């Protein structure tokens, strides 16, 4: 037995300690000591869990394995991704499988878990969206894939069933140029909202990328905008991280009218420095302004992210290829964007000039 009454200095014989040996991932024998347990039972339980993790014993509890999984994943992913993953697991996965060992979970447990998630309803009687259901299912599958690959679990019990939900949501809506021009007219009395939506529509950047923008991201002389970060709030914590994908790191050439408008916006901000956020508000503020503008202008309500699709639709109408558009929007696909690293600068400038022309035409109508 590796559990002892701790008679060390300061403990006065009232605490228990664990002292055990294990073999680490290098195959080296190591000693592990943990002090401060109030009871022998607590110390024995800790020893059992620790040795199960250290030896990659698949008979460890599912809850303990998830702790190991998260420890393994933490250095591999962004802080925001880790926080979102933790929240999803704690809400929808841990509670159901908590009382089971990793090796004990079988196909029946997975089926019952899926049915329980599918039957959840909010106060209005609505279940989770198809895309959120798919995210939950994918997370459980990822946990068991990790157990199969690194902890010698014989098989992934999720593989026997069809995944919940859908990878893609319903068809995206978008605004035509005329609809957008009606909408943006209602934003003019709130300059910060006006400039935010102008950037979203005419550049097609993501809302998180917009909210992370600073003055130093703009080079108005060269007519460029650098996208190298994104802003989000996770569990109440504000964070600015790297963009969604590697392809999202990009430089966009801007139409001249948008450079002129941003120069006006910069001049309107007292004491503007290079590194402060240009749009110091939340995504919920953008949603509220979208609601207001759509109602006042009479255009259909679309999501904030659909402004990105609206920009894409406009560029398609102007005759640009999917490869050119994907490069500008920072969209990563296997079949198109991976064939080319980036556009020729002349194509980017032509795209920006055409956006400038179509905006001025709308002003003259």
N, C-alpha and C positions, 0 to 999 in steps of 0.2 A: 504493500500500500504506500502511496506517495503523498498522503495527507497527514500532517502533523500538527500538534499543538505548538503554536509559535511562542517561544520563550525569549524572543529577541528583545533588545532594548526598546522600551516604550510600549511594548505590548502587554507585559505583566501577566503573560499566560492566558490572556482572555480571548485571543484570536487564533484562527487556524490558517495554515499555509499549505500551498501545493508545491511540491518539488518533484518533477518528473523528467524523464528523458524521452526524446523523440528524434526522428531522422528527418532532416530538412530536405529541400528540393535538390540540394547538391549531393545528397546521400551521406551527409555528415551527421554524426550523432551529437546532439545538443542537449543542454540542460535548461529547463524552464522553471522559474520560481514565481509564484504569485502569492502575496500576503494580504491579510486584512479581512478574512472571512469570519463572520460572526458565529457560524455553526459548522460542524463537520459535514453536514448534508450539503451546505452551499459549496464547500470546498470540493467535495466529491463530484458534484454536478458540474462545476467548472472544469475539473480535471477531465471528466468524460467528454465534454464538448471540445475542449482544447485538443485532446489526443485524436479525436475523430477528425477534426479539421486538419491537424498536422499530418495524419496518415492517409488523408483523403478517403476515409471510410464512408462508403455510400449508405451505411446504416445510420449516419448522423441525422438529426432532425432536419426537416426541410427549412425551418426557420434559421438554423445554424448555417446551413449551406448557403442560403440567400445572403447572410452576412459575409461569408467567404467570397461569394460571387461579386458582391458590391466592392469588397476590398480589392479583388482582382481587376475589376473594371475601372475603379476610380482614377488610376494614373493614365488610363487609355482614352478617356473622354473629357469633354469640356465640363467645367463646373456647372453650367446651366443644364447640360444634358444629364449630368449625374443627379442634380436636384429633381428634375422632371421624372427621371427613372425611379428614384427613391419614392416620390409621391405616388406614382402609379402602382408600384409594387405594394406599398403599405396600404393603399386603399383597396386594391382589387385582387391581390394574390396572397399575401401573407395570411390574412384572416382565415381564408378557406383551408389552406394546407398546413397551418401552423402546428396542428397536433399529430402530423404524420412524419415518418422518416422519409428521406429522399428515395430510398429503394422501394418503399412500400407503395408509392403513388402509381396507380395503374390507369388503364384506359377508362374504367368506370368513374374514377375520381375526376378525370379530365372532362368527361361528358357531363357529369353532375355540376361541375364548376361552370362550364359553358352555359348550361341551362339557367343556373342561378344568376349569372351576369346578364344574360339575355332577358330575364324576367324583371330586372330592376327598373323601377319607374320613379320619376320625380313627382312633385306635388301636382303637376298638370297632367300626369299620366303618360309622360313621354319617356321612352327609353334612350339609351345612348345612341349617338350617331353611328353610322356604319363605319366611318373611318376611325372613330375612337375605339369601337369594338375590335377592329383589326389591330390597333396599337396595343390593346390589352393582351390579345391573343399572341401577338408577335413577341411580347415581353416574356410571357411564360415559356414560349417555345425557345427563346434565347437562353433562358435560365437552364433548361434541360439540355440544350445543345452544349452549353458550357460544361455541364456535368458529364456528358458523354465524351467530350473531347479531352477534358483535363482531369476528370475524377473517375474515369473508367465505369461510368454507369452504362449498363448493357445497351439500352435503347431509350429514345425520347418518346414518352407516352403520348405527346401531342401529335406525333406524326400520323396517328391512326385516324384522325378526325379532320374534317373540313374546317378551315379557319373561320372564325366569326367575322362578320362585317365585310367591308370592301376596302381595297387599297386606295381607291379614288372615290371622292364624294360625288354628289350630283353635278350635272353639267354647269360649268361656270358661267355667270352672267358677265356682261361687259357693257360699257357705255359707248355709243358712237361719239364722234367728235362733236356733233350738234348737241347731244344730250349733255356731254361734259361742259360745253360752253354755257349752257343754261344753268347748270349746277354752280360753276365757279363764279358766276355773276353774283350769286347770293353770298359768297364768301368774302367779298371785297370790303365789307364793313368790319371784318375781323382780320387784319393784315396777317397775323401769324398763321391763322387757318388757311388763308388764301395762298400764301407762299408754300405752305406744307403740301397742299393738294396740287399746286402747280408742279412741284418736283415729283410727286408720286405719279401723276398722269403722264407728264412729258418725258420722264426718264425711265419709268417702269421699275424703280427700285422697290424693295420690300419695306414695309412700315418700320420694322426694327432697324433697318439700315438708315432710313430717314431720321429716326429719333436719336441715332448715334452721331449724326453729322456735326462737324465743327467748322469753324471758319477756315482752318488750314486745309480742309479737304477740297476747297474750291480754288481753282486758278482761273480767274475771270479773264485774264489776258490771253491765256491759251485756250480758254473755253472748255475746261475739263473739270470733272468731278471724280474724286477718288473714293472708292468704296472699299473699306478694309476692316470694318467692324459692324457690330449690330448691338442694339440695346434691348433689354428685356427685364421684366420683374419676375422673379421666381421665389415663391413662398415669402413674399413681402420684401425681398432683397433686390435692390437695383443692381444690375450688372451690365457692363459693356464687354463683349467677348469678340472673338474672331467671327467672320461671317459663316453662314450656314454650310457652305462647301468651299473647297479650294477654288473652284471656278468663280465663286462669288467675289473673290478679290479681283477687282477690275477698275479700269479708268474709263469713264464715259465722256464722250464729247458732247457739249451742250449747244443747243440752238442759241443764237445771239440774244433773242428776246428774253430768254430765261436768265442769261448772264446779267442783262440790264436790270431785271426785276430783283435778282439776288443782291446786286450792288445797292439798290434802293433799300432792301431789307437790312443789309449790314449797316447802312448809314443810320437806320432808324433805331438801332439797338445801342443804348448808352453803355459806354465802357466795354464794348465787345472785345474779348480776347480771342486768341487762336484756338484754344482747346476746350472752351465751354460749349455745351450742347446748344445748338441753334434753336431747337424746338424742345424746350424743357417741360414737356407734358407727357401724358401717358397715352397708350393705345385707346383707352376708354374715352378720352377726350376726342380723339379722331372719330370714334364711332358715334359719339354724340353730335359732332359737327356734321358727319355724313347724314345722320337722321334729319337734322335741321335743314341742311341744304337740299336734300331730296324732297322733303315736304314742301319747302318754299318754292322750289323750281318746278315741281310737278313731274320730275323724272323718276323712273323706277329706282327703288333702293337696291344697291348692290353692296357687297362686302368691301372693306378696305382693300383686301388683297386682290379684288377684282379690278381695281384700277390698274394693276400690273397686267392683267389680261386685256384691259381696254387699250393700254399702250401697245401691246402686242398686236391686237386686232388692227389698230391704226397703221402700224408699220407693215402689216400684211397688205392692207389696202393700198399703201404707197408703193408696193411692189418689191419689198425686200424679202430675201430668202430666209427660210427657217434657220440656217446656219448663222447668217448675219444677225438676225434678231436674237438668237440664243446667246450670242457673244455679248451683245449689248445688255441683255437682261441678267446675265450671269447664271443662266439655266443650264444644268448639267444633265446630258443624256448620253447613253451609250451609242446610239445609232447616228447621232448628228454631231453634237458638240465635241465628242472625243476625236473626230477626224481632223479637226483644225484647232490649233492652239488659240488663235485670235484673228480678228479681221485686219486687212490692210488699213493703215491710218486714213487713206483717202476715202475708203468706204464709210468709215465712222464719221468723217467730216461731212460727206454727202448726206448721210442719214440725218445728222444734226441740222444741216442747212434745209433739208426738206421739211423738218419739223418747224423750223423757223418760218418757212414760207406758208405752211398750212395754218399756223397761228395767225399770221398777219392777214391772210385771206379771210379768216373768221372775223377779225376785228373790222374789216372793211365792209362786210356783208350787212 
